[in-house]
Amino acid sequence: MNRYLIVIEETQTGYSAYSPDVPGCIATGRDRAEVERTMRDAIAFHIEGLRNAGLPVPEPISSSAFVEVAVA
């Protein structure tokens, strides 16, 4: 089982998400919980399509960090 980083962004109508390690794979949801579920399903579907096409499955290599910046 692979663990992929997803980036979640709040929108005017809910939330959207993408994974830097799975280009072209995106999802939306009304709330954070829903966008996480739909993104999990989207990544699984995307990987299934890659396998069916005989293409390599992307390795999860992204990580995240927060930095503090002084705001005047």
mmCIF file as Biopython writes it, N, C-alpha, C and O atoms, coordinates in Angstrom:
data_model
#
loop_
_atom_site.group_PDB
_atom_site.id
_atom_site.type_symbol
_atom_site.label_atom_id
_atom_site.label_alt_id
_atom_site.label_comp_id
_atom_site.label_asym_id
_atom_site.label_entity_id
_atom_site.label_seq_id
_atom_site.pdbx_PDB_ins_code
_atom_site.Cartn_x
_atom_site.Cartn_y
_atom_site.Cartn_z
_atom_site.occupancy
_atom_site.B_iso_or_equiv
_atom_site.auth_seq_id
_atom_site.auth_asym_id
_atom_site.pdbx_PDB_model_num
ATOM 1   N N  . MET A ? 1  ? 0.849   -1.176 0.000   1.0 0.0 1  A 1 
ATOM 2   C CA . MET A ? 1  ? 0.000   0.000  0.000   1.0 0.0 1  A 1 
ATOM 3   C C  . MET A ? 1  ? 0.896   1.240  0.000   1.0 0.0 1  A 1 
ATOM 4   O O  . MET A ? 1  ? 1.819   1.338  0.808   1.0 0.0 1  A 1 
ATOM 5   N N  . ASN A ? 2  ? 0.631   2.170  -0.888  1.0 0.0 2  A 1 
ATOM 6   C CA . ASN A ? 2  ? 1.368   3.428  -0.958  1.0 0.0 2  A 1 
ATOM 7   C C  . ASN A ? 2  ? 0.600   4.531  -0.243  1.0 0.0 2  A 1 
ATOM 8   O O  . ASN A ? 2  ? -0.627  4.496  -0.154  1.0 0.0 2  A 1 
ATOM 9   N N  . ARG A ? 3  ? 1.328   5.488  0.253   1.0 0.0 3  A 1 
ATOM 10  C CA . ARG A ? 3  ? 0.736   6.643  0.940   1.0 0.0 3  A 1 
ATOM 11  C C  . ARG A ? 3  ? 1.097   7.893  0.143   1.0 0.0 3  A 1 
ATOM 12  O O  . ARG A ? 3  ? 2.260   8.295  0.100   1.0 0.0 3  A 1 
ATOM 13  N N  . TYR A ? 4  ? 0.087   8.511  -0.493  1.0 0.0 4  A 1 
ATOM 14  C CA . TYR A ? 4  ? 0.297   9.673  -1.350  1.0 0.0 4  A 1 
ATOM 15  C C  . TYR A ? 4  ? -0.092  10.957 -0.619  1.0 0.0 4  A 1 
ATOM 16  O O  . TYR A ? 4  ? -1.122  11.017 0.052   1.0 0.0 4  A 1 
ATOM 17  N N  . LEU A ? 5  ? 0.742   11.972 -0.759  1.0 0.0 5  A 1 
ATOM 18  C CA . LEU A ? 5  ? 0.418   13.298 -0.253  1.0 0.0 5  A 1 
ATOM 19  C C  . LEU A ? 5  ? -0.688  13.889 -1.121  1.0 0.0 5  A 1 
ATOM 20  O O  . LEU A ? 5  ? -0.623  13.817 -2.348  1.0 0.0 5  A 1 
ATOM 21  N N  . ILE A ? 6  ? -1.703  14.474 -0.486  1.0 0.0 6  A 1 
ATOM 22  C CA . ILE A ? 6  ? -2.696  15.244 -1.243  1.0 0.0 6  A 1 
ATOM 23  C C  . ILE A ? 6  ? -2.713  16.661 -0.693  1.0 0.0 6  A 1 
ATOM 24  O O  . ILE A ? 6  ? -2.535  16.880 0.505   1.0 0.0 6  A 1 
ATOM 25  N N  . VAL A ? 7  ? -2.928  17.607 -1.578  1.0 0.0 7  A 1 
ATOM 26  C CA . VAL A ? 7  ? -3.034  19.018 -1.214  1.0 0.0 7  A 1 
ATOM 27  C C  . VAL A ? 7  ? -4.506  19.375 -1.292  1.0 0.0 7  A 1 
ATOM 28  O O  . VAL A ? 7  ? -5.147  19.194 -2.327  1.0 0.0 7  A 1 
ATOM 29  N N  . ILE A ? 8  ? -5.034  19.882 -0.194  1.0 0.0 8  A 1 
ATOM 30  C CA . ILE A ? 8  ? -6.456  20.239 -0.115  1.0 0.0 8  A 1 
ATOM 31  C C  . ILE A ? 8  ? -6.567  21.749 -0.079  1.0 0.0 8  A 1 
ATOM 32  O O  . ILE A ? 8  ? -5.886  22.419 0.697   1.0 0.0 8  A 1 
ATOM 33  N N  . GLU A ? 9  ? -7.439  22.279 -0.933  1.0 0.0 9  A 1 
ATOM 34  C CA . GLU A ? 9  ? -7.646  23.726 -0.993  1.0 0.0 9  A 1 
ATOM 35  C C  . GLU A ? 9  ? -9.126  24.037 -0.836  1.0 0.0 9  A 1 
ATOM 36  O O  . GLU A ? 9  ? -9.976  23.374 -1.431  1.0 0.0 9  A 1 
ATOM 37  N N  . GLU A ? 10 ? -9.427  25.048 -0.032  1.0 0.0 10 A 1 
ATOM 38  C CA . GLU A ? 10 ? -10.817 25.489 0.107   1.0 0.0 10 A 1 
ATOM 39  C C  . GLU A ? 10 ? -11.178 26.335 -1.101  1.0 0.0 10 A 1 
ATOM 40  O O  . GLU A ? 10 ? -10.390 27.169 -1.546  1.0 0.0 10 A 1 
ATOM 41  N N  . THR A ? 11 ? -12.388 26.112 -1.634  1.0 0.0 11 A 1 
ATOM 42  C CA . THR A ? 11 ? -12.889 26.876 -2.772  1.0 0.0 11 A 1 
ATOM 43  C C  . THR A ? 11 ? -14.161 27.607 -2.364  1.0 0.0 11 A 1 
ATOM 44  O O  . THR A ? 11 ? -14.601 27.500 -1.219  1.0 0.0 11 A 1 
ATOM 45  N N  . GLN A ? 12 ? -14.742 28.336 -3.282  1.0 0.0 12 A 1 
ATOM 46  C CA . GLN A ? 12 ? -15.999 29.044 -2.990  1.0 0.0 12 A 1 
ATOM 47  C C  . GLN A ? 12 ? -17.164 28.081 -2.793  1.0 0.0 12 A 1 
ATOM 48  O O  . GLN A ? 12 ? -18.161 28.435 -2.164  1.0 0.0 12 A 1 
ATOM 49  N N  . THR A ? 13 ? -17.046 26.874 -3.324  1.0 0.0 13 A 1 
ATOM 50  C CA . THR A ? 13 ? -18.156 25.919 -3.253  1.0 0.0 13 A 1 
ATOM 51  C C  . THR A ? 13 ? -17.847 24.681 -2.423  1.0 0.0 13 A 1 
ATOM 52  O O  . THR A ? 13 ? -18.679 23.777 -2.349  1.0 0.0 13 A 1 
ATOM 53  N N  . GLY A ? 14 ? -16.678 24.615 -1.797  1.0 0.0 14 A 1 
ATOM 54  C CA . GLY A ? 14 ? -16.313 23.436 -1.016  1.0 0.0 14 A 1 
ATOM 55  C C  . GLY A ? 14 ? -14.811 23.286 -0.971  1.0 0.0 14 A 1 
ATOM 56  O O  . GLY A ? 14 ? -14.093 24.200 -0.565  1.0 0.0 14 A 1 
ATOM 57  N N  . TYR A ? 15 ? -14.335 22.115 -1.397  1.0 0.0 15 A 1 
ATOM 58  C CA . TYR A ? 15 ? -12.905 21.817 -1.360  1.0 0.0 15 A 1 
ATOM 59  C C  . TYR A ? 15 ? -12.476 21.102 -2.627  1.0 0.0 15 A 1 
ATOM 60  O O  . TYR A ? 15 ? -13.266 20.395 -3.253  1.0 0.0 15 A 1 
ATOM 61  N N  . SER A ? 16 ? -11.218 21.290 -2.998  1.0 0.0 16 A 1 
ATOM 62  C CA . SER A ? 16 ? -10.636 20.528 -4.100  1.0 0.0 16 A 1 
ATOM 63  C C  . SER A ? 16 ? -9.310  19.969 -3.618  1.0 0.0 16 A 1 
ATOM 64  O O  . SER A ? 16 ? -8.724  20.470 -2.658  1.0 0.0 16 A 1 
ATOM 65  N N  . ALA A ? 17 ? -8.837  18.918 -4.295  1.0 0.0 17 A 1 
ATOM 66  C CA . ALA A ? 17 ? -7.581  18.292 -3.896  1.0 0.0 17 A 1 
ATOM 67  C C  . ALA A ? 17 ? -6.857  17.756 -5.118  1.0 0.0 17 A 1 
ATOM 68  O O  . ALA A ? 17 ? -7.467  17.450 -6.143  1.0 0.0 17 A 1 
ATOM 69  N N  . TYR A ? 18 ? -5.539  17.650 -4.984  1.0 0.0 18 A 1 
ATOM 70  C CA . TYR A ? 18 ? -4.706  17.027 -6.006  1.0 0.0 18 A 1 
ATOM 71  C C  . TYR A ? 18 ? -3.512  16.390 -5.317  1.0 0.0 18 A 1 
ATOM 72  O O  . TYR A ? 18 ? -3.220  16.686 -4.158  1.0 0.0 18 A 1 
ATOM 73  N N  . SER A ? 19 ? -2.829  15.521 -6.032  1.0 0.0 19 A 1 
ATOM 74  C CA . SER A ? 19 ? -1.624  14.899 -5.508  1.0 0.0 19 A 1 
ATOM 75  C C  . SER A ? 19 ? -0.456  15.249 -6.418  1.0 0.0 19 A 1 
ATOM 76  O O  . SER A ? 19 ? -0.524  14.994 -7.620  1.0 0.0 19 A 1 
ATOM 77  N N  . PRO A ? 20 ? 0.620   15.828 -5.876  1.0 0.0 20 A 1 
ATOM 78  C CA . PRO A ? 20 ? 1.778   16.156 -6.715  1.0 0.0 20 A 1 
ATOM 79  C C  . PRO A ? 20 ? 2.399   14.914 -7.361  1.0 0.0 20 A 1 
ATOM 80  O O  . PRO A ? 20 ? 3.047   15.019 -8.402  1.0 0.0 20 A 1 
ATOM 81  N N  . ASP A ? 21 ? 2.207   13.752 -6.755  1.0 0.0 21 A 1 
ATOM 82  C CA . ASP A ? 21 ? 2.807   12.521 -7.271  1.0 0.0 21 A 1 
ATOM 83  C C  . ASP A ? 21 ? 1.945   11.803 -8.302  1.0 0.0 21 A 1 
ATOM 84  O O  . ASP A ? 21 ? 2.402   10.853 -8.939  1.0 0.0 21 A 1 
ATOM 85  N N  . VAL A ? 22 ? 0.700   12.251 -8.471  1.0 0.0 22 A 1 
ATOM 86  C CA . VAL A ? 22 ? -0.214  11.611 -9.427  1.0 0.0 22 A 1 
ATOM 87  C C  . VAL A ? 22 ? -0.779  12.711 -10.339 1.0 0.0 22 A 1 
ATOM 88  O O  . VAL A ? 22 ? -1.925  13.129 -10.173 1.0 0.0 22 A 1 
ATOM 89  N N  . PRO A ? 23 ? 0.023   13.175 -11.296 1.0 0.0 23 A 1 
ATOM 90  C CA . PRO A ? 23 ? -0.397  14.282 -12.153 1.0 0.0 23 A 1 
ATOM 91  C C  . PRO A ? 23 ? -1.725  14.015 -12.858 1.0 0.0 23 A 1 
ATOM 92  O O  . PRO A ? 23 ? -1.974  12.920 -13.361 1.0 0.0 23 A 1 
ATOM 93  N N  . GLY A ? 24 ? -2.564  15.037 -12.879 1.0 0.0 24 A 1 
ATOM 94  C CA . GLY A ? 24 ? -3.842  14.937 -13.569 1.0 0.0 24 A 1 
ATOM 95  C C  . GLY A ? 24 ? -4.954  14.336 -12.739 1.0 0.0 24 A 1 
ATOM 96  O O  . GLY A ? 24 ? -6.092  14.255 -13.201 1.0 0.0 24 A 1 
ATOM 97  N N  . CYS A ? 25 ? -4.655  13.915 -11.532 1.0 0.0 25 A 1 
ATOM 98  C CA . CYS A ? 25 ? -5.650  13.291 -10.667 1.0 0.0 25 A 1 
ATOM 99  C C  . CYS A ? 25 ? -6.128  14.328 -9.661  1.0 0.0 25 A 1 
ATOM 100 O O  . CYS A ? 25 ? -5.360  14.799 -8.822  1.0 0.0 25 A 1 
ATOM 101 N N  . ILE A ? 26 ? -7.415  14.679 -9.758  1.0 0.0 26 A 1 
ATOM 102 C CA . ILE A ? 26 ? -7.996  15.693 -8.876  1.0 0.0 26 A 1 
ATOM 103 C C  . ILE A ? 26 ? -9.341  15.214 -8.358  1.0 0.0 26 A 1 
ATOM 104 O O  . ILE A ? 26 ? -9.924  14.271 -8.893  1.0 0.0 26 A 1 
ATOM 105 N N  . ALA A ? 27 ? -9.831  15.873 -7.310  1.0 0.0 27 A 1 
ATOM 106 C CA . ALA A ? 27 ? -11.148 15.536 -6.766  1.0 0.0 27 A 1 
ATOM 107 C C  . ALA A ? 27 ? -11.721 16.771 -6.074  1.0 0.0 27 A 1 
ATOM 108 O O  . ALA A ? 27 ? -10.997 17.714 -5.756  1.0 0.0 27 A 1 
ATOM 109 N N  . THR A ? 28 ? -13.020 16.746 -5.852  1.0 0.0 28 A 1 
ATOM 110 C CA . THR A ? 28 ? -13.695 17.820 -5.139  1.0 0.0 28 A 1 
ATOM 111 C C  . THR A ? 28 ? -14.624 17.214 -4.091  1.0 0.0 28 A 1 
ATOM 112 O O  . THR A ? 28 ? -14.934 16.023 -4.126  1.0 0.0 28 A 1 
ATOM 113 N N  . GLY A ? 29 ? -15.060 18.058 -3.161  1.0 0.0 29 A 1 
ATOM 114 C CA . GLY A ? 29 ? -16.012 17.620 -2.149  1.0 0.0 29 A 1 
ATOM 115 C C  . GLY A ? 29 ? -16.614 18.812 -1.440  1.0 0.0 29 A 1 
ATOM 116 O O  . GLY A ? 29 ? -16.083 19.922 -1.496  1.0 0.0 29 A 1 
ATOM 117 N N  . ARG A ? 30 ? -17.735 18.567 -0.770  1.0 0.0 30 A 1 
ATOM 118 C CA . ARG A ? 30 ? -18.415 19.645 -0.034  1.0 0.0 30 A 1 
ATOM 119 C C  . ARG A ? 30 ? -17.655 20.034 1.226   1.0 0.0 30 A 1 
ATOM 120 O O  . ARG A ? 30 ? -17.717 21.183 1.663   1.0 0.0 30 A 1 
ATOM 121 N N  . ASP A ? 31 ? -16.923 19.057 1.821   1.0 0.0 31 A 1 
ATOM 122 C CA . ASP A ? 31 ? -16.149 19.323 3.025   1.0 0.0 31 A 1 
ATOM 123 C C  . ASP A ? 31 ? -14.836 18.537 2.960   1.0 0.0 31 A 1 
ATOM 124 O O  . ASP A ? 31 ? -14.606 17.771 2.024   1.0 0.0 31 A 1 
ATOM 125 N N  . ARG A ? 32 ? -13.989 18.736 3.957   1.0 0.0 32 A 1 
ATOM 126 C CA . ARG A ? 32 ? -12.670 18.083 3.935   1.0 0.0 32 A 1 
ATOM 127 C C  . ARG A ? 32 ? -12.783 16.562 3.922   1.0 0.0 32 A 1 
ATOM 128 O O  . ARG A ? 32 ? -12.056 15.886 3.194   1.0 0.0 32 A 1 
ATOM 129 N N  . ALA A ? 33 ? -13.686 16.035 4.719   1.0 0.0 33 A 1 
ATOM 130 C CA . ALA A ? 33 ? -13.839 14.580 4.780   1.0 0.0 33 A 1 
ATOM 131 C C  . ALA A ? 33 ? -14.238 14.017 3.422   1.0 0.0 33 A 1 
ATOM 132 O O  . ALA A ? 33 ? -13.716 12.990 2.988   1.0 0.0 33 A 1 
ATOM 133 N N  . GLU A ? 34 ? -15.164 14.696 2.757   1.0 0.0 34 A 1 
ATOM 134 C CA . GLU A ? 34 ? -15.618 14.212 1.453   1.0 0.0 34 A 1 
ATOM 135 C C  . GLU A ? 34 ? -14.504 14.311 0.408   1.0 0.0 34 A 1 
ATOM 136 O O  . GLU A ? 34 ? -14.327 13.391 -0.391  1.0 0.0 34 A 1 
ATOM 137 N N  . VAL A ? 35 ? -13.754 15.412 0.404   1.0 0.0 35 A 1 
ATOM 138 C CA . VAL A ? 35 ? -12.698 15.546 -0.607  1.0 0.0 35 A 1 
ATOM 139 C C  . VAL A ? 35 ? -11.596 14.517 -0.357  1.0 0.0 35 A 1 
ATOM 140 O O  . VAL A ? 35 ? -10.985 14.040 -1.314  1.0 0.0 35 A 1 
ATOM 141 N N  . GLU A ? 36 ? -11.329 14.167 0.883   1.0 0.0 36 A 1 
ATOM 142 C CA . GLU A ? 36 ? -10.341 13.118 1.161   1.0 0.0 36 A 1 
ATOM 143 C C  . GLU A ? 36 ? -10.835 11.768 0.630   1.0 0.0 36 A 1 
ATOM 144 O O  . GLU A ? 36 ? -10.063 11.020 0.030   1.0 0.0 36 A 1 
ATOM 145 N N  . ARG A ? 37 ? -12.111 11.456 0.848   1.0 0.0 37 A 1 
ATOM 146 C CA . ARG A ? 37 ? -12.675 10.198 0.332   1.0 0.0 37 A 1 
ATOM 147 C C  . ARG A ? 37 ? -12.651 10.163 -1.185  1.0 0.0 37 A 1 
ATOM 148 O O  . ARG A ? 37 ? -12.239 9.166  -1.778  1.0 0.0 37 A 1 
ATOM 149 N N  . THR A ? 38 ? -13.090 11.246 -1.819  1.0 0.0 38 A 1 
ATOM 150 C CA . THR A ? 38 ? -13.143 11.244 -3.283  1.0 0.0 38 A 1 
ATOM 151 C C  . THR A ? 38 ? -11.742 11.225 -3.884  1.0 0.0 38 A 1 
ATOM 152 O O  . THR A ? 38 ? -11.534 10.657 -4.957  1.0 0.0 38 A 1 
ATOM 153 N N  . MET A ? 39 ? -10.783 11.840 -3.201  1.0 0.0 39 A 1 
ATOM 154 C CA . MET A ? 39 ? -9.403  11.816 -3.703  1.0 0.0 39 A 1 
ATOM 155 C C  . MET A ? 39 ? -8.812  10.422 -3.570  1.0 0.0 39 A 1 
ATOM 156 O O  . MET A ? 39 ? -8.097  9.970  -4.465  1.0 0.0 39 A 1 
ATOM 157 N N  . ARG A ? 40 ? -9.095  9.737  -2.478  1.0 0.0 40 A 1 
ATOM 158 C CA . ARG A ? 40 ? -8.629  8.356  -2.305  1.0 0.0 40 A 1 
ATOM 159 C C  . ARG A ? 40 ? -9.174  7.490  -3.439  1.0 0.0 40 A 1 
ATOM 160 O O  . ARG A ? 40 ? -8.439  6.705  -4.039  1.0 0.0 40 A 1 
ATOM 161 N N  . ASP A ? 41 ? -10.465 7.637  -3.727  1.0 0.0 41 A 1 
ATOM 162 C CA . ASP A ? 41 ? -11.085 6.877  -4.821  1.0 0.0 41 A 1 
ATOM 163 C C  . ASP A ? 41 ? -10.485 7.262  -6.171  1.0 0.0 41 A 1 
ATOM 164 O O  . ASP A ? 41 ? -10.256 6.399  -7.019  1.0 0.0 41 A 1 
ATOM 165 N N  . ALA A ? 42 ? -10.231 8.552  -6.372  1.0 0.0 42 A 1 
ATOM 166 C CA . ALA A ? 42 ? -9.684  9.023  -7.649  1.0 0.0 42 A 1 
ATOM 167 C C  . ALA A ? 42 ? -8.282  8.473  -7.878  1.0 0.0 42 A 1 
ATOM 168 O O  . ALA A ? 42 ? -7.952  8.064  -8.991  1.0 0.0 42 A 1 
ATOM 169 N N  . ILE A ? 43 ? -7.458  8.459  -6.838  1.0 0.0 43 A 1 
ATOM 170 C CA . ILE A ? 43 ? -6.101  7.921  -6.983  1.0 0.0 43 A 1 
ATOM 171 C C  . ILE A ? 43 ? -6.160  6.427  -7.272  1.0 0.0 43 A 1 
ATOM 172 O O  . ILE A ? 43 ? -5.443  5.939  -8.146  1.0 0.0 43 A 1 
ATOM 173 N N  . ALA A ? 44 ? -7.002  5.698  -6.553  1.0 0.0 44 A 1 
ATOM 174 C CA . ALA A ? 44 ? -7.129  4.256  -6.793  1.0 0.0 44 A 1 
ATOM 175 C C  . ALA A ? 44 ? -7.582  3.983  -8.229  1.0 0.0 44 A 1 
ATOM 176 O O  . ALA A ? 44 ? -7.052  3.086  -8.886  1.0 0.0 44 A 1 
ATOM 177 N N  . PHE A ? 45 ? -8.556  4.748  -8.715  1.0 0.0 45 A 1 
ATOM 178 C CA . PHE A ? 45 ? -9.055  4.587  -10.084 1.0 0.0 45 A 1 
ATOM 179 C C  . PHE A ? 45 ? -7.961  4.919  -11.095 1.0 0.0 45 A 1 
ATOM 180 O O  . PHE A ? 45 ? -7.794  4.219  -12.094 1.0 0.0 45 A 1 
ATOM 181 N N  . HIS A ? 46 ? -7.224  5.982  -10.831 1.0 0.0 46 A 1 
ATOM 182 C CA . HIS A ? 46 ? -6.140  6.402  -11.722 1.0 0.0 46 A 1 
ATOM 183 C C  . HIS A ? 46 ? -5.061  5.318  -11.812 1.0 0.0 46 A 1 
ATOM 184 O O  . HIS A ? 46 ? -4.590  4.986  -12.900 1.0 0.0 46 A 1 
ATOM 185 N N  . ILE A ? 47 ? -4.683  4.779  -10.669 1.0 0.0 47 A 1 
ATOM 186 C CA . ILE A ? 47 ? -3.663  3.727  -10.639 1.0 0.0 47 A 1 
ATOM 187 C C  . ILE A ? 47 ? -4.156  2.469  -11.357 1.0 0.0 47 A 1 
ATOM 188 O O  . ILE A ? 47 ? -3.392  1.823  -12.074 1.0 0.0 47 A 1 
ATOM 189 N N  . GLU A ? 48 ? -5.419  2.126  -11.166 1.0 0.0 48 A 1 
ATOM 190 C CA . GLU A ? 48 ? -5.992  0.981  -11.882 1.0 0.0 48 A 1 
ATOM 191 C C  . GLU A ? 48 ? -5.887  1.191  -13.394 1.0 0.0 48 A 1 
ATOM 192 O O  . GLU A ? 48 ? -5.541  0.264  -14.127 1.0 0.0 48 A 1 
ATOM 193 N N  . GLY A ? 49 ? -6.184  2.406  -13.860 1.0 0.0 49 A 1 
ATOM 194 C CA . GLY A ? 49 ? -6.084  2.718  -15.285 1.0 0.0 49 A 1 
ATOM 195 C C  . GLY A ? 49 ? -4.652  2.617  -15.791 1.0 0.0 49 A 1 
ATOM 196 O O  . GLY A ? 49 ? -4.417  2.122  -16.894 1.0 0.0 49 A 1 
ATOM 197 N N  . LEU A ? 50 ? -3.693  3.082  -14.996 1.0 0.0 50 A 1 
ATOM 198 C CA . LEU A ? 50 ? -2.289  2.971  -15.377 1.0 0.0 50 A 1 
ATOM 199 C C  . LEU A ? 50 ? -1.880  1.508  -15.508 1.0 0.0 50 A 1 
ATOM 200 O O  . LEU A ? 50 ? -1.227  1.122  -16.478 1.0 0.0 50 A 1 
ATOM 201 N N  . ARG A ? 51 ? -2.266  0.705  -14.531 1.0 0.0 51 A 1 
ATOM 202 C CA . ARG A ? 51 ? -1.928  -0.724 -14.570 1.0 0.0 51 A 1 
ATOM 203 C C  . ARG A ? 51 ? -2.552  -1.402 -15.784 1.0 0.0 51 A 1 
ATOM 204 O O  . ARG A ? 51 ? -1.898  -2.189 -16.468 1.0 0.0 51 A 1 
ATOM 205 N N  . ASN A ? 52 ? -3.810  -1.095 -16.045 1.0 0.0 52 A 1 
ATOM 206 C CA . ASN A ? 52 ? -4.502  -1.700 -17.192 1.0 0.0 52 A 1 
ATOM 207 C C  . ASN A ? 52 ? -3.844  -1.318 -18.513 1.0 0.0 52 A 1 
ATOM 208 O O  . ASN A ? 52 ? -3.879  -2.081 -19.479 1.0 0.0 52 A 1 
ATOM 209 N N  . ALA A ? 53 ? -3.252  -0.144 -18.546 1.0 0.0 53 A 1 
ATOM 210 C CA . ALA A ? 53 ? -2.570  0.324  -19.756 1.0 0.0 53 A 1 
ATOM 211 C C  . ALA A ? 53 ? -1.113  -0.131 -19.808 1.0 0.0 53 A 1 
ATOM 212 O O  . ALA A ? 53 ? -0.400  0.169  -20.766 1.0 0.0 53 A 1 
ATOM 213 N N  . GLY A ? 54 ? -0.673  -0.853 -18.781 1.0 0.0 54 A 1 
ATOM 214 C CA . GLY A ? 54 ? 0.703   -1.313 -18.751 1.0 0.0 54 A 1 
ATOM 215 C C  . GLY A ? 54 ? 1.707   -0.218 -18.423 1.0 0.0 54 A 1 
ATOM 216 O O  . GLY A ? 54 ? 2.891   -0.345 -18.732 1.0 0.0 54 A 1 
ATOM 217 N N  . LEU A ? 55 ? 1.243   0.842  -17.806 1.0 0.0 55 A 1 
ATOM 218 C CA . LEU A ? 55 ? 2.116   1.969  -17.459 1.0 0.0 55 A 1 
ATOM 219 C C  . LEU A ? 55 ? 2.569   1.859  -16.001 1.0 0.0 55 A 1 
ATOM 220 O O  . LEU A ? 55 ? 1.895   1.222  -15.192 1.0 0.0 55 A 1 
ATOM 221 N N  . PRO A ? 56 ? 3.695   2.470  -15.664 1.0 0.0 56 A 1 
ATOM 222 C CA . PRO A ? 56 ? 4.180   2.378  -14.282 1.0 0.0 56 A 1 
ATOM 223 C C  . PRO A ? 56 ? 3.316   3.178  -13.311 1.0 0.0 56 A 1 
ATOM 224 O O  . PRO A ? 56 ? 2.754   4.215  -13.665 1.0 0.0 56 A 1 
ATOM 225 N N  . VAL A ? 57 ? 3.222   2.685  -12.104 1.0 0.0 57 A 1 
ATOM 226 C CA . VAL A ? 57 ? 2.505   3.387  -11.045 1.0 0.0 57 A 1 
ATOM 227 C C  . VAL A ? 57 ? 3.480   4.353  -10.391 1.0 0.0 57 A 1 
ATOM 228 O O  . VAL A ? 57 ? 4.577   3.950  -10.003 1.0 0.0 57 A 1 
ATOM 229 N N  . PRO A ? 58 ? 3.099   5.633  -10.261 1.0 0.0 58 A 1 
ATOM 230 C CA . PRO A ? 58 ? 4.027   6.606  -9.680  1.0 0.0 58 A 1 
ATOM 231 C C  . PRO A ? 58 ? 4.318   6.308  -8.211  1.0 0.0 58 A 1 
ATOM 232 O O  . PRO A ? 58 ? 3.423   5.965  -7.438  1.0 0.0 58 A 1 
ATOM 233 N N  . GLU A ? 59 ? 5.571   6.444  -7.853  1.0 0.0 59 A 1 
ATOM 234 C CA . GLU A ? 59 ? 5.968   6.274  -6.452  1.0 0.0 59 A 1 
ATOM 235 C C  . GLU A ? 59 ? 5.666   7.561  -5.688  1.0 0.0 59 A 1 
ATOM 236 O O  . GLU A ? 59 ? 5.878   8.655  -6.211  1.0 0.0 59 A 1 
ATOM 237 N N  . PRO A ? 60 ? 5.179   7.441  -4.470  1.0 0.0 60 A 1 
ATOM 238 C CA . PRO A ? 60 ? 4.969   8.641  -3.661  1.0 0.0 60 A 1 
ATOM 239 C C  . PRO A ? 60 ? 6.308   9.177  -3.160  1.0 0.0 60 A 1 
ATOM 240 O O  . PRO A ? 60 ? 6.993   8.521  -2.375  1.0 0.0 60 A 1 
ATOM 241 N N  . ILE A ? 61 ? 6.673   10.364 -3.616  1.0 0.0 61 A 1 
ATOM 242 C CA . ILE A ? 61 ? 7.955   10.946 -3.219  1.0 0.0 61 A 1 
ATOM 243 C C  . ILE A ? 61 ? 7.804   12.324 -2.570  1.0 0.0 61 A 1 
ATOM 244 O O  . ILE A ? 61 ? 8.760   12.839 -1.989  1.0 0.0 61 A 1 
ATOM 245 N N  . SER A ? 62 ? 6.622   12.920 -2.662  1.0 0.0 62 A 1 
ATOM 246 C CA . SER A ? 62 ? 6.410   14.261 -2.122  1.0 0.0 62 A 1 
ATOM 247 C C  . SER A ? 62 ? 6.280   14.216 -0.604  1.0 0.0 62 A 1 
ATOM 248 O O  . SER A ? 62 ? 5.847   13.219 -0.025  1.0 0.0 62 A 1 
ATOM 249 N N  . SER A ? 63 ? 6.665   15.315 0.017   1.0 0.0 63 A 1 
ATOM 250 C CA . SER A ? 63 ? 6.462   15.491 1.452   1.0 0.0 63 A 1 
ATOM 251 C C  . SER A ? 63 ? 6.009   16.930 1.667   1.0 0.0 63 A 1 
ATOM 252 O O  . SER A ? 63 ? 5.965   17.727 0.729   1.0 0.0 63 A 1 
ATOM 253 N N  . SER A ? 64 ? 5.681   17.242 2.881   1.0 0.0 64 A 1 
ATOM 254 C CA . SER A ? 64 ? 5.217   18.604 3.164   1.0 0.0 64 A 1 
ATOM 255 C C  . SER A ? 64 ? 5.895   19.157 4.398   1.0 0.0 64 A 1 
ATOM 256 O O  . SER A ? 64 ? 6.411   18.412 5.232   1.0 0.0 64 A 1 
ATOM 257 N N  . ALA A ? 65 ? 5.888   20.456 4.500   1.0 0.0 65 A 1 
ATOM 258 C CA . ALA A ? 65 ? 6.434   21.141 5.666   1.0 0.0 65 A 1 
ATOM 259 C C  . ALA A ? 65 ? 5.799   22.521 5.736   1.0 0.0 65 A 1 
ATOM 260 O O  . ALA A ? 65 ? 5.392   23.086 4.721   1.0 0.0 65 A 1 
ATOM 261 N N  . PHE A ? 66 ? 5.722   23.041 6.923   1.0 0.0 66 A 1 
ATOM 262 C CA . PHE A ? 66 ? 5.263   24.419 7.110   1.0 0.0 66 A 1 
ATOM 263 C C  . PHE A ? 66 ? 6.468   25.275 7.492   1.0 0.0 66 A 1 
ATOM 264 O O  . PHE A ? 66 ? 7.375   24.813 8.184   1.0 0.0 66 A 1 
ATOM 265 N N  . VAL A ? 67 ? 6.466   26.500 7.043   1.0 0.0 67 A 1 
ATOM 266 C CA . VAL A ? 67 ? 7.494   27.458 7.435   1.0 0.0 67 A 1 
ATOM 267 C C  . VAL A ? 67 ? 6.808   28.671 8.049   1.0 0.0 67 A 1 
ATOM 268 O O  . VAL A ? 67 ? 5.701   29.035 7.653   1.0 0.0 67 A 1 
ATOM 269 N N  . GLU A ? 68 ? 7.461   29.282 9.003   1.0 0.0 68 A 1 
ATOM 270 C CA . GLU A ? 68 ? 6.937   30.489 9.620   1.0 0.0 68 A 1 
ATOM 271 C C  . GLU A ? 68 ? 7.583   31.697 8.971   1.0 0.0 68 A 1 
ATOM 272 O O  . GLU A ? 68 ? 8.796   31.726 8.764   1.0 0.0 68 A 1 
ATOM 273 N N  . VAL A ? 69 ? 6.770   32.697 8.648   1.0 0.0 69 A 1 
ATOM 274 C CA . VAL A ? 69 ? 7.250   33.914 7.998   1.0 0.0 69 A 1 
ATOM 275 C C  . VAL A ? 69 ? 6.678   35.103 8.768   1.0 0.0 69 A 1 
ATOM 276 O O  . VAL A ? 69 ? 5.478   35.159 9.034   1.0 0.0 69 A 1 
ATOM 277 N N  . ALA A ? 70 ? 7.531   36.038 9.117   1.0 0.0 70 A 1 
ATOM 278 C CA . ALA A ? 70 ? 7.074   37.238 9.795   1.0 0.0 70 A 1 
ATOM 279 C C  . ALA A ? 70 ? 6.276   38.095 8.827   1.0 0.0 70 A 1 
ATOM 280 O O  . ALA A ? 70 ? 6.713   38.357 7.706   1.0 0.0 70 A 1 
ATOM 281 N N  . VAL A ? 71 ? 5.120   38.522 9.264   1.0 0.0 71 A 1 
ATOM 282 C CA . VAL A ? 71 ? 4.271   39.389 8.442   1.0 0.0 71 A 1 
ATOM 283 C C  . VAL A ? 71 ? 4.150   40.724 9.169   1.0 0.0 71 A 1 
ATOM 284 O O  . VAL A ? 71 ? 3.645   40.797 10.289  1.0 0.0 71 A 1 
ATOM 285 N N  . ALA A ? 72 ? 4.623   41.775 8.507   1.0 0.0 72 A 1 
ATOM 286 C CA . ALA A ? 72 ? 4.640   43.102 9.146   1.0 0.0 72 A 1 
ATOM 287 C C  . ALA A ? 72 ? 3.269   43.729 9.162   1.0 0.0 72 A 1 
ATOM 288 O O  . ALA A ? 72 ? 3.105   44.843 9.661   1.0 0.0 72 A 1 
#
